[in-house]
Amino acid sequence: MEVDLLIPINQDSIFCKFTDKKSEEAVIMIHSIGGSLDAIFFADIAQNSQKSTIRFDFPGHGRINLTVQPVNRYSKDELEMIQNGQTVTKQLANATYEIKRDSFEERKYLEKIVVQKFKQIQKVIIVHGDADEITPLSESIQLGEEIGQKVIVCKGRGHCDLQWRDCADQLSAVL
């Protein structure tokens, strides 16, 4: 059975879907930038896993190392505009984002919390396509090392074209 939940975070809340399989463990799924809780193959994981699942929308998630990411996501002019307090508008996956200096500060704060929380969880599975041109595979490898967890690499897949069948064998073994 799947239910919708709102989880309060500071003065905001995160919308998520919880699929209860009456298991002692739960799979928590976090998408990357431009994604959503129903994107990629998250619904397939919820359906195929023997464990309960939680998938949620965490806007902007995926840019774990902001000292590297902005350079390959923004031009020098855009970064300078952001540093000077101006707003930069970006289009990604049929969505428009307004990026401000506060966006980077909030992202750094959220990343710190996420890494701390991941370190408290026994098993975190990071799935990344080795042909991802938006977020380098090295970002997921760095996060995996930082939290002491393994990265599942889907061969020949990019940022937005991961499918359950691409990693089903690897994921089934751990889900």
C-alpha positions in Angstrom: 0.0 0.0 0.0 1.4 3.4 -1.0 0.6 6.6 1.0 1.5 10.2 0.6 3.3 11.9 3.4 4.6 15.4 4.3 7.7 15.5 6.3 8.5 18.8 8.1 12.0 20.1 7.5 12.8 23.4 9.3 10.1 25.9 8.1 9.3 23.8 5.0 8.2 20.3 4.2 9.1 17.5 1.8 6.5 15.5 -0.1 7.1 11.8 -0.2 5.5 8.5 -1.0 5.7 5.6 1.4 5.2 2.0 0.2 4.7 -0.3 3.2 5.9 -3.8 2.7 5.8 -4.6 6.4 9.6 -5.0 6.4 12.1 -4.2 9.1 14.2 -2.2 6.6 13.2 0.6 4.3 14.7 1.9 1.1 14.9 5.7 0.9 15.2 7.0 -2.7 16.6 10.4 -3.4 16.7 11.7 -7.0 19.1 14.2 -8.5 18.5 17.7 -9.9 15.7 17.9 -12.4 14.2 14.6 -11.2 11.2 13.8 -9.2 10.0 11.1 -6.9 8.3 9.3 -9.9 11.3 9.8 -12.2 13.9 7.4 -13.4 12.9 4.0 -12.0 11.9 4.8 -8.5 8.3 3.5 -8.9 9.9 0.2 -10.2 12.0 -0.1 -7.1 9.0 0.5 -4.9 7.1 -2.2 -6.8 9.9 -4.8 -7.1 11.6 -4.4 -3.7 10.8 -6.7 -0.8 11.4 -3.8 1.6 9.3 -0.8 2.4 10.3 2.3 0.3 10.2 6.0 0.8 10.7 8.3 -2.2 10.6 12.0 -2.1 11.2 15.3 -3.9 14.3 16.9 -2.6 14.8 19.9 -5.0 18.4 20.3 -6.2 19.7 17.1 -4.8 22.7 15.5 -6.6 25.2 18.4 -6.5 27.2 17.1 -3.6 30.5 18.9 -4.1 29.7 22.6 -4.8 33.4 23.5 -5.2 33.4 21.4 -8.4 29.8 21.3 -9.6 29.1 25.0 -10.4 32.0 25.1 -12.7 30.6 22.4 -15.0 27.0 23.5 -14.6 27.3 27.3 -14.9 29.4 29.6 -17.2 32.0 31.9 -15.6 29.6 34.8 -16.4 26.7 33.1 -14.6 28.8 32.3 -11.5 29.9 35.9 -11.4 26.3 37.1 -11.6 25.3 34.8 -8.8 28.2 36.0 -6.6 27.2 39.6 -7.3 23.6 38.9 -6.0 21.9 38.6 -9.4 19.6 35.8 -10.4 20.4 33.3 -13.1 17.7 31.4 -14.9 18.5 27.8 -16.0 16.4 25.3 -18.0 16.8 21.6 -17.2 14.5 18.7 -18.0 11.4 20.8 -18.9 11.8 22.9 -15.7 13.0 26.4 -15.1 15.2 27.2 -12.1 16.1 30.6 -10.7 19.5 30.3 -9.0 20.7 32.9 -6.5 23.6 33.1 -4.1 21.2 32.0 -1.3 20.5 28.9 -3.4 24.2 27.8 -3.1 24.3 28.6 0.6 21.1 26.6 1.2 22.4 23.7 -0.9 25.7 23.6 1.2 23.6 23.5 4.4 21.4 20.7 3.1 24.3 18.7 1.8 26.0 18.9 5.2 22.8 17.5 6.8 22.3 14.8 4.2 25.9 13.5 4.6 25.5 13.5 8.4 22.2 11.6 8.2 23.6 9.1 5.6 26.5 8.3 7.9 23.9 7.2 10.5 22.2 4.8 8.1 23.5 1.2 7.9 23.2 0.9 4.1 23.0 3.6 1.4 22.9 2.6 -2.2 24.1 5.1 -4.7 23.1 4.5 -8.3 24.9 6.5 -11.1 25.2 6.1 -14.8 28.7 6.1 -16.1 27.7 8.2 -19.1 26.2 11.0 -17.0 27.2 14.3 -18.6 25.4 16.5 -16.0 26.7 15.1 -12.7 30.1 13.4 -13.0 30.4 9.8 -11.6 33.2 11.1 -9.4 30.6 13.0 -7.4 28.8 9.8 -6.4 32.0 8.0 -5.8 33.1 10.9 -3.5 29.8 10.7 -1.6 30.1 7.0 -1.3 33.5 7.3 0.2 32.5 10.1 2.5 29.6 8.0 4.0 31.3 4.6 3.7 28.9 3.1 1.1 29.2 1.5 -2.3 28.1 3.0 -5.7 26.2 0.9 -8.2 27.4 2.0 -11.7 24.9 1.5 -14.6 27.0 1.0 -17.7 26.2 3.3 -20.7 23.5 5.3 -18.8 23.4 9.0 -18.3 21.7 11.4 -15.9 18.1 11.0 -17.0 17.9 7.6 -18.8 18.4 5.1 -16.0 15.9 2.2 -16.2 15.2 -0.6 -13.7 16.3 -3.2 -16.3 19.8 -1.5 -16.5 20.7 -2.2 -12.9 18.0 -4.8 -11.9 20.5 -7.6 -11.1 22.7 -5.3 -9.0 19.8 -3.7 -7.3 17.8 -6.9 -6.6 20.8 -8.2 -4.7 20.6 -5.4 -2.2 17.0 -4.4 -2.2 
